[in-house]
Amino acid sequence: MKESNETETAIEHKKAGSSPFILSAERREKLINLASDLIRLPSENPPGREVLVEQYLIQYCEKNNLHVERVPVTSNRANLIITLPGAKENDPLAFTGHMDVVPVSSDERSRWETDPYDPVVQDDRLVGRGAADMKGGLACVLFAMSEYARSSIPPSRTVHFLVTCDEEDAMHGSRALLEHPLMNKLSDLVVCEPTGMTLCRSSRGRTFGELVIRGKTAHGSRPGVGVNAIDIAADIIRSLRTLNVDVSPPTSYWQPLSIHAGVEPDIIPDVCRLRLDCRIMPTSSCDHEIARLKRMLDEIERVHHVKTEFSVEDKREPWTTASNHRLVLRIHSLGAFYETTFSGSTDANVLREAGLTPVIIGPGDLSDVHRENESVLLEDLGRAFSLYKSLMR
């Protein structure tokens, strides 16, 4: 890790939306080093290289007296359940975070000012792929658990850290956990995704799939003959914009994420495939938004005399946790945290199916992730560590 402009004194953090705490220079350095170690492991998904992080975490747990269970997901990918025994076993507290990061493309890499997998501290920020999403959050929970494990005073409740694979893609990791017997014992869930340490007790959902548009081929030299599936796709994309503003206030939005068509350069294409994605506000549902899309597609079919087929690939329902839930009240008792709705989807959208009640709060900001020069404020890391350890108390 490269470091610049660092002080050697204890640092006191006081910020609106947070309770004050003191993090010594030694503990601060250990936390940054742990996050940096995780960033150096290029656990990109796809293709799914979480085993690099998995092996590191197993060794870390063995060194720090933490019990770790490996939960296979595929032949070469797994989740980890890291456990810290508490004074009370029948009401455990769960945290969750994922090991994978999105890939760094060649075009994106050219825009990085540093090597994305060689973490560096600059301007009070830790820079590197996964710094915010979410190696920083992983490090904060692990470091808090390890401090309890090395002390003689156990936390008030047993703590389970659900460390998942494949969150950045199909969420096969969290779906595999739904079958684990531990899920029947869990209730409260803290998701350590990046929120800038704002409390999110609600989250958007997501549904997505493939739309196939079927037209008619014709020779490319005969305009107006045949039915160009790309033209129909263009009309559908324009109609999506109308669909997105068809309600007031806007609740959810559909968007195309990829398009593919073409047979030969001189043939009018009769098939076009669109990848459509919908982000769903907590006031709606996956089925409601899919129904809105299909009504629009029915109109396209009627006007253009074509066929469309939309295949749903996943449904991740939105959710809201009550403002008077004990986990929400406990967090607010530790500081005046601001609240908002999480704009993405997380493993919580899946784990709720097992009956868990989630909140999301973690270091880093979504505006800094999945892009060049990803980073997290060192202050956020300190605040997250302090909050997580206090929740375990």
N, C-alpha and C positions, 0 to 999 in steps of 0.2 A: 504494500500500500504506500502510495506517495502522499505526503502530507505537507501542508504549508500553513503559515500564520496561525499556529496552534498555541494555546496558553497551557501552563502547567499548574494552574490553580483550580480549586473547586469552582464549579459553575452553578450559579443559582438561576433557575428558570422561573420567570413570572410573566404570564401572558394571559390576555383575555381568553376565556374559554378553557382555562386550565388552573389547577391548583399549584401553588409554588412547591418546589422540591429542590434538593441539592444533590447533584451527581458529582462525585469526586473525579478528579482527572484520571486516576487509575482505573476506576470502573468505566468511565467514559471511553478510555482507550481500549479496554477489553471488549466493550460492546461494539465499537467501530471495527475492531480486528475480526470479531466473529462475523459481522455482516460482510466484511471484505472477503473473508475466506469463502463465504457462500457465493459471492458475486464472481469469484475467480473460476467457479465451476460452471461451464457453459451448458446448462441443462435445458437446451432449446427444444421446443415442442411446437410444430413437428421438427424432427422425427420422434422425439421423446427420449431425452437423455437424462432423465431424473436420477438414474442409478448413481451418477456422480455425486449428487447431493445426498442421496440415500446412504451411501457408504460413509460419507463424512459425518452425517448425523448419528449413525449407529456408533461410530467411534467416539463422538463427542458425548453421547449418553453414557457409554461404558466408563469414560473417564470421570464423569460427573455424577455417578450414582443414580442415574435415571433409568427406569425400566423402559425398554423399547420392544415393541412387537411389530414384526414385518407382516403386512397383509398383502399377499400377491394379487395383482390385478390382471397381468398378462404374464407370458413366460419370462419377460425381462423388465417388467415394471411393477412397482409396488407402492402401497401406502405405508406409512409408519404411524403407530399409536404410541406416543411417549407419555408415560404416566409418572406422576409425583404423588405418593401416598399422603393423605391428609388426616387430620384428627377425626374427620367424619367421612365415611365411605359411601353412605347411602344417598348422598345428594351431591354428586360430583359436578365440577365446573369444567366445561370444554372450551378449548380454543381451536381454531383451524386456520391453516395456511397452506399454500401450495409450493411445490419444489420447482415446477417448470417455469420457463420464461419464453417469451415470443422470440423467434429468430431475428438475427441482425442480417438484413439483406445487404448485398454488395453496394447498392445505391445508398442505403441508410448509413452503412459503415463509412462511406466517403464524407458524410456530413458530421461524423463524430469528431470532436476536438481531441479525444483521448482514445486509447484502446478500450472498447466496451467491457472487456473482461480483465482489465488491469485497473482495479479501483483506485481512485485518487480523491483526496479531500481538497476541495477548492472552495473558497468563499463560504466556509461553514456548511458545505454540502458534501455528501458522499456521492460520487459520480460513478456510474457503471450500469450495465444491463442487469435489471432486477433490483437495483437499489431501492426503488419504490414499490415495484410489483414483482415479487414481494419478499426478496431476501432480507430487507430491513425488518419487516414485520416478524419473519421467522426468527431472526436473531434476538429480537426483543423478548419474545415469549421464552425462547430457550435459555437466555441469560437469566431471566427472572426465575425460571424453574431450577436452574443449576444453583443459584444462590440459596434457595430454600433447601435443596438437596444436600448442600455442604454445611448447612447450619443444624443446630440441635432442636430448632423449633419448626414443627411441620406447619403447612398451611391449614386453615380451618376446614377446608374441603379438599378431597382428592381432586387433582387436576389431570385432565387428559388433553393432550395436544394431538389433534387429528391432522397429520401432515400428508397431503394428497399429491398424486400425480395427475397429469392430463387436465388440469383446470383450464388451461389456455385453449383447449380444443373441445373434445366431446364430453369432458367431465366423467370419464370412465372411473376415475379414482373415487370420487364421492359417491357415485352410483354403486360401486363395489362395497363401500362402507355401509350402505343401507341394509346389507345382509349380515353385518357383524352383530353378534349378541350384545356388545357394549351399547349399541344404539338404544336399546330398551331401557337403559339405566340413566341416559342423559336427558337433560332438559335445557339448561342455559348454555348458549353458544356465543362466543365472542369471535367474530371474523376479523382477521388482522389485515385486511386489504387497505390500500392507501385512501384515506379520507382527509388528510391534512389535520388529523386528530379532531375532526368533527364527528359527532355521534350520528350514525344513520340507523334509525329504527324502522326504516322502510326501504324497499329496494325495487327497482324496475325488474320486470321479468324479460324473457326473450323467447321468441320462437323463430325458426328459420327453416328453409327447405328449398327445393328446386322447382322452378316453374318451366314447363316445356310448352312451347308455342308451335303449333303445327299449321303451316301454310301449304303452298303448292309450288313445285319447281317449274321453271321455264328457262328458255335461253336468255342469257344476259343481254342480248342485243335487242330484245323486244320489250320495251318499257310498257308497263300496264298489263302484261300477260303474266299469269301466275299470281301467287300471293306471297310477297316477301315477308318472311317471318321476322326479319330485323325491323322492318317498318312497324309491324304490330308490336314488337317489343318496345320501340320508341314511344308508341301511343300508351302502352301500359306504364312506362316510366313517368310519362307526363300525368297520367291518371293517378299514380301514386302520390304525386305532389298534392293533387286535389283531395285525395283520401286523407292525407295527413292534416289538412286544415279544415276537414269536414265537421269537426266537433269543436266546441268552445267551452272551456279552454282546451287546448290540445292535450290528449291523454297519452297517445302512443304514436309511433311513426314507423312506416315501412320504408325500406331503401334497398336498391340493388347493390350487391357487393361483387358480382362478376357476371360476365356475359360471354357466350360462345355460340358461334353459328358459322355456316359456310360448308359447301360441298366442294366446288371447284371455282376458280376465279370467274368463269363465264356462265355460271348457273345461279339463277335466283334461288336463295336458300329456302327450303321448306321447313326447317326445324331451327329454332333458337332456344337456348337454355339460359335462364337467368337464375342466379342465386339471390333469393330475397330474404331479408332479415327484418324482424320487427322488434323494437324495444317498447316494453309495455309498462305503463304506469300502474301503481298499486290500485288505482280505482278501476282497472279493467282486468281482463283475463286473456289467456292465449286463445281459447275457443272463440271469444267475442271478436278478437282482432282477425282471426282466420276467417270468420264468417263475413266480416266487412270486406276483406280482400276478395273472397269468392263472389260476393255480390257484384263487385266491380268487374271481375273477370267474366261473369255471366253477361254483362252489358257489352264488353269488348267482343265476346263471341257473337252476340246478336248483331252488332253493327258491322263487323268485318267478315262474318261467316267463316270463322276459324275455330279450331279446337285448342283449349288450354288444359294443362294438367298440373296441379300443384301438389307436390308430395312433401308432407311435413316430416322433418328429420328430428326435431327435438322441441320439447315444450318445457320451459322453465318459468313457473308461475311467479308473478310478483308477490310481495308479502309486506305486511305491516305488523310490528310488535307494539302492543299497547303502551301508552305513555306511563301507566302506573305499574308496569311489570317490574318485578323486583330487581332484575338486572339493569333496567333503565334507571330506576331509582338509585341503585347502588352506585352506578357510574356518576350520576349527577351529585351524589353525596361527596364524591371525591374531587369535584370541581364543576364550575359553571360551563359545561361544554355546549357549544352551539349544536343545533340539529339540522339535518337536511335529508333528502332522499338520495340513496346511492343510484347513480345513473347507469351502471353496468349490471351484469349478473355475476354471481359468485357461486362457490360451492354451497352456500347457504340456501340457494334456490332449490338445490337437490336435497340437502340434509334435512330441510323442513319436512320432507315426506316421511321421515322417521319420527316426527313429533317434536323436534328440537325448536326452541324459540331463540332466534338470532338477533344480534345487533352487529353492526359493522363499525369499527373504529381502528385506525391504524396510521402509521407514519407514511408520509409521502402524499403526493397529489396526483389525481388521474390526468391532469394536464401535462404531467412530466413523463408519462409512461407510454410504452409502445412507440417510442420515437428516439431520435438521436439525443445524446447527452442526458439520458435519464439520470435523475438524481433525487436525493432525499435530504431534507434539512437535518443536520446533526441534532438540532433542538427537538425535532419531531421524534427522532430515535430515543432521546432521553425521556421525553414525555410519555411515549408509548411504553417503554420499559417500566417507568414509575407507575403508570396506570395498571398495567397487567400484573405487576407484583402486588399492588395494593388490592386488586380484585381477588388475588389468591390468599390474601391475609386472613 
